[in-house]
Every structure is written in C-alpha cells, then in structure tokens.
Amino acid sequence: MAVHATYDSIGIGYARFRQPDPRVEAQILAPLGDARRVLNVGAGSGSYEPTDRVVVAVEPSERMIEQRPSTASPLVVRAVAGDLPFDDDTFDAAMALMTVHHWPDIGAGLAEVRRVTSGPIVVFHYDTAVHAEQWLVTDYLPSMVELDTNVPSPAAVAEALGGGEVTVVPVPHDCQDGFCHAFWRRPEAYLDPTVRASISGIARSPAEVVDEAMTRLADDLVSRRWQQRHADLLTRSEIDAGYRLVVSA
C-alpha cells in the first residue's frame, strides 16, 4: 500500500517544539472517559497520547514515527486515515489531533475512524476563518490561507462523524505546544527557523515568501511597530486563535 506522508518532508525537529501543553491536554483527554483501547490517528510524535490505557498509533510518516519518545505507545501502525487496517468497533475511543487538514481524503478518513470506533472520537481541529484573522496571517503570511481551501469546518467534521459538540480550545500566552498561533504574544519565536519548521502552515509555504515575511517581522519588532499595532494582546493571558475540539459520541 502506498502511504502518503506529508511529514516525511516537513517533520524535521517536530518533537522538539510540539510538546503537550497541560491545559490543552486536559481538554483533549477528558472526553475519552473510561475508554481502555484508544486509536490515535495521525499520531505524529505521540503528543497528548494518554499513558494510562492501551493506545494504538496510526501514522504514515517514518520521520514522525522515529521521533516518538520511549514513553509513547510502542503500538504503531504505518497507515493512512482513509484505509485503517482494523475491524469495525475495534477501539473504545479515538483521537485525531491537528491532523485532519493533512488527510488526502478527509471524508474517507473520518468515515474510517468512525467505523473502527465504538465510543467517543476527539478531533483537535481549527476554524479556518478565525485562523485567517490572526496577526501572523493578516500581517505577514496571508498566503497561508490558500493552504486551507479544502479544510472542513469543525461543524462539518462533527457532522461527518455522525454528530457531536464543538468547543473552543483557548491558547494561553505561554503555550508549551508550538502549533501555528502558539506564539501570539511571543512574536520573536517565529524568527527561529527551527520553530517555523514544526509549524506545517509555514513549513509548506515557499521559502522566499517566509523569508520576506520574517524580515518584515524582525524589522517591526526592532522598530516596535508590532508592539504598537498589537498592544491589546500584550495584557491578555489567552486568546481564541481558532482551535476547536470536536467530540463525537
């Protein structure tokens, strides 16, 4: 079986910066309830996998599998969401965290996750409209919006799973997980190319576009234009940057 693996090319150093944030982790793990056998689809380097139950990780990228720590589940299957090698209702619960937007066939992937799961499915996703309003996008990398043209809304993900609830996942100002808008109050972090390499929206953007954007950001930080333009953010402890948790029972 041919396995599509975006992160074989952009997953360099991913595990270093994509560490679980305990506040986000609590929100993700709570809906799993007392499920004992959990599927983690698009598992990446294993962030947010519970350690108190049996987890089977599905991940197409060898690069990401290699970055899984020794404490992560050893049960790893190299496969894609749209073709899961499991029987119906194999798992009590499932997780799919910041991965749906990378699936070649999102509809097929969600249907497969629902097929093999008898209980709750937890999807950490994002609202593209809110994402597009964040300063990193509006001020510096508006072309990132073009990467989202086929990304379903959180409500559409819930509907595809047979129904569910959508809740906001706030981003704290000191978020430990380095996803795209984690550094909304720490803009200097984006100047580090190793930080950018672990953010798929930036890593998939043309290098010349990113370089020009980061040059402007660096200039704006030195001149304090950024601080003046976004003074309202500097006193906030968390924001809604578009991240959503979809829970389907």
C-alpha positions as CSV (number, residue, x, y, z in Angstrom):
1,M,0.0,0.0,0.0
2,A,1.4,3.4,-0.9
3,V,1.4,5.7,2.1
4,H,1.1,9.5,1.7
5,A,3.3,11.2,4.3
6,T,3.5,15.0,4.2
7,Y,5.6,15.0,7.3
8,D,8.4,12.9,5.8
9,S,9.4,16.2,4.2
10,I,8.4,18.8,6.7
11,G,8.6,17.0,10.1
12,I,12.2,17.9,10.9
13,G,12.6,18.6,14.6
14,Y,8.9,18.4,15.1
15,A,9.0,16.6,18.5
16,R,11.3,19.3,20.0
17,F,8.7,22.1,19.8
18,R,5.4,20.3,19.7
19,Q,5.3,19.3,23.3
20,P,2.0,18.8,25.1
21,D,0.6,21.8,26.9
22,P,-1.1,20.6,30.1
23,R,-4.1,22.9,29.7
24,V,-4.8,21.8,26.2
25,E,-4.0,18.2,27.2
26,A,-6.7,18.2,29.9
27,Q,-9.3,19.4,27.4
28,I,-8.3,16.7,24.9
29,L,-8.2,13.8,27.2
30,A,-11.3,14.4,29.3
31,P,-13.8,13.2,26.6
32,L,-12.1,9.9,26.4
33,G,-13.8,8.9,29.7
34,D,-13.0,5.4,30.8
35,A,-12.1,4.1,27.3
36,R,-9.4,1.5,27.6
37,R,-8.4,0.9,24.0
38,V,-7.7,4.1,22.1
39,L,-6.8,4.8,18.5
40,N,-4.6,7.8,17.7
41,V,-4.9,8.6,14.0
42,G,-2.2,10.9,12.5
43,A,-0.3,10.3,15.8
44,G,2.8,12.2,14.8
45,S,5.4,12.1,17.5
46,G,2.9,11.0,20.1
47,S,1.9,14.3,21.8
48,Y,-1.2,14.0,24.0
49,E,-1.4,10.3,24.0
50,P,-2.7,9.0,27.3
51,T,-0.3,6.8,29.3
52,D,-2.9,5.1,31.4
53,R,-4.6,2.9,28.7
54,V,-3.8,1.0,25.6
55,V,-3.1,3.3,22.6
56,V,-2.6,2.2,19.1
57,A,-1.0,4.9,17.0
58,V,-1.6,5.3,13.2
59,E,1.0,7.4,11.4
60,P,2.1,7.4,7.8
61,S,5.4,9.3,8.2
62,E,8.5,7.3,9.1
63,R,10.2,10.6,10.1
64,M,7.5,11.3,12.7
65,I,7.5,7.7,14.0
66,E,11.2,8.0,14.6
67,Q,10.6,11.0,16.8
68,R,8.2,9.2,19.2
69,P,9.8,9.1,22.7
70,S,10.4,6.0,24.6
71,T,7.4,6.8,26.8
72,A,5.0,6.8,23.9
73,S,2.9,3.8,23.0
74,P,5.0,1.1,21.2
75,L,1.9,0.0,19.2
76,V,2.4,1.9,16.0
77,V,0.9,1.1,12.6
78,R,2.1,2.9,9.4
79,A,-1.1,3.6,7.6
80,V,-3.4,6.4,6.5
81,A,-6.7,7.5,8.0
82,G,-8.7,6.6,4.8
83,D,-7.6,3.0,4.9
84,L,-7.4,1.8,8.5
85,P,-6.4,-1.9,8.9
86,F,-8.8,-2.7,11.7
87,D,-12.2,-4.4,12.1
88,D,-15.3,-2.5,12.9
89,D,-15.6,-1.2,16.5
90,T,-12.1,-2.3,17.4
91,F,-11.5,0.7,19.7
92,D,-13.4,2.2,22.6
93,A,-12.3,5.8,21.6
94,A,-10.2,7.6,19.0
95,M,-8.1,10.8,18.7
96,A,-7.1,12.8,15.7
97,L,-5.1,15.8,16.8
98,M,-4.2,18.6,14.3
99,T,-4.1,16.1,11.5
100,V,-7.4,16.1,9.6
101,H,-6.3,19.0,7.3
102,H,-3.4,16.8,6.1
103,W,-5.5,13.9,5.0
104,P,-5.7,13.3,1.3
105,D,-9.4,12.2,1.5
106,I,-10.9,13.8,4.7
107,G,-14.3,12.3,4.2
108,A,-13.0,8.8,3.8
109,G,-10.7,9.3,6.8
110,L,-13.4,10.4,9.1
111,A,-15.7,7.6,8.0
112,E,-13.0,5.1,8.7
113,V,-12.3,6.5,12.2
114,R,-16.0,6.3,12.9
115,R,-16.2,2.7,11.6
116,V,-13.4,1.3,13.8
117,T,-14.5,3.2,17.0
118,S,-17.5,2.3,19.2
119,G,-17.2,5.3,21.5
120,P,-16.1,8.9,21.6
121,I,-13.9,10.4,18.9
122,V,-11.9,13.5,19.8
123,V,-10.7,15.7,17.0
124,F,-8.4,18.7,17.7
125,H,-9.0,20.9,14.6
126,Y,-9.3,24.6,13.7
127,D,-11.7,27.1,12.2
128,T,-10.1,28.4,9.1
129,A,-12.0,31.7,9.3
130,V,-10.7,32.5,12.8
131,H,-7.2,31.3,11.8
132,A,-7.2,33.7,8.9
133,E,-7.8,36.7,11.3
134,Q,-4.7,36.1,13.4
135,W,-1.9,38.6,13.0
136,L,0.7,36.1,11.8
137,V,-1.6,35.5,8.8
138,T,-3.0,39.0,8.2
139,D,0.2,40.9,8.7
140,Y,2.9,38.6,7.4
141,L,1.8,35.3,5.8
142,P,-1.7,35.8,4.1
143,S,-0.8,33.1,1.6
144,M,-1.2,30.5,4.3
145,V,-5.0,30.9,3.8
146,E,-4.5,29.3,0.4
147,L,-3.4,26.1,2.2
148,D,-6.9,25.9,3.8
149,T,-9.2,25.8,0.8
150,N,-10.2,22.2,1.3
151,V,-10.2,22.1,5.1
152,P,-13.7,21.4,6.5
153,S,-15.2,23.5,9.3
154,P,-15.3,21.9,12.8
155,A,-19.0,21.7,12.5
156,A,-18.6,19.8,9.2
157,V,-16.2,17.4,10.9
158,A,-18.7,16.8,13.7
159,E,-21.4,16.1,11.1
160,A,-19.2,13.6,9.2
161,L,-18.7,11.7,12.4
162,G,-22.4,11.4,13.0
163,G,-22.8,14.5,15.1
164,G,-21.0,16.0,18.1
165,E,-20.1,19.1,20.1
166,V,-17.6,21.8,19.1
167,T,-15.8,23.8,21.8
168,V,-13.1,26.4,21.8
169,V,-9.6,25.5,22.8
170,P,-8.1,28.7,24.2
171,V,-4.4,29.4,23.5
172,P,-2.5,30.5,26.6
173,H,0.2,33.2,26.3
174,D,2.8,30.7,27.4
175,C,1.5,27.7,25.4
176,Q,4.0,24.9,25.5
177,D,2.8,23.3,22.3
178,G,4.4,25.2,19.4
179,F,1.5,25.0,16.9
180,C,0.9,27.8,14.5
181,H,-0.6,30.5,16.7
182,A,1.0,29.4,20.0
183,F,3.4,32.3,19.9
184,W,0.7,35.0,19.5
185,R,2.3,37.0,22.4
186,R,5.9,35.9,21.7
187,P,6.4,37.0,18.1
188,E,10.1,36.8,18.3
189,A,9.8,33.0,18.4
190,Y,8.8,32.9,14.7
191,L,12.1,34.3,13.7
192,D,13.7,31.0,14.7
193,P,13.7,28.7,11.7
194,T,13.6,25.6,13.9
195,V,10.4,26.8,15.4
196,R,8.9,27.5,12.0
197,A,9.9,24.0,10.8
198,S,7.5,22.5,13.3
199,I,4.5,24.6,12.0
200,S,3.1,22.9,8.9
201,G,1.5,26.1,7.5
202,I,4.8,27.8,7.5
203,A,6.9,24.8,6.5
204,R,4.7,24.2,3.5
205,S,4.9,27.8,2.3
206,P,7.5,28.9,-0.3
207,A,10.9,29.7,1.4
208,E,11.1,33.1,-0.3
209,V,7.7,34.1,1.0
210,V,8.6,33.1,4.5
211,D,12.0,34.8,4.4
212,E,10.4,38.1,3.3
213,A,7.7,37.9,5.9
214,M,10.2,37.2,8.7
215,T,12.4,40.1,7.6
216,R,9.4,42.4,8.0
217,L,8.5,40.9,11.3
218,A,12.1,41.3,12.6
219,D,12.0,45.0,11.4
220,D,8.6,45.6,13.1
221,L,9.9,44.2,16.4
222,V,13.0,46.3,16.4
223,S,11.0,49.5,15.4
224,R,8.3,48.4,17.9
225,R,5.7,48.7,15.2
226,W,4.5,45.2,16.1
227,Q,4.1,46.1,19.8
228,Q,2.2,49.3,18.9
229,R,-0.1,47.5,16.4
230,H,-0.9,44.7,18.8
231,A,-0.7,46.4,22.2
232,D,-4.1,44.9,23.1
233,L,-2.5,41.4,23.1
234,L,0.3,42.2,25.5
235,T,-2.1,42.2,28.5
236,R,-4.1,39.1,27.6
237,S,-3.5,35.7,29.2
238,E,-5.2,33.7,26.4
239,I,-7.0,34.1,23.1
240,D,-9.3,32.3,20.7
241,A,-7.0,31.6,17.7
242,G,-9.4,29.3,16.0
243,Y,-8.5,26.0,17.6
244,R,-11.5,23.7,18.2
245,L,-12.2,20.4,19.9
246,V,-14.8,18.3,18.1
247,V,-16.2,15.5,20.3
248,S,-18.5,12.9,18.7
249,A,-20.0,10.2,20.9
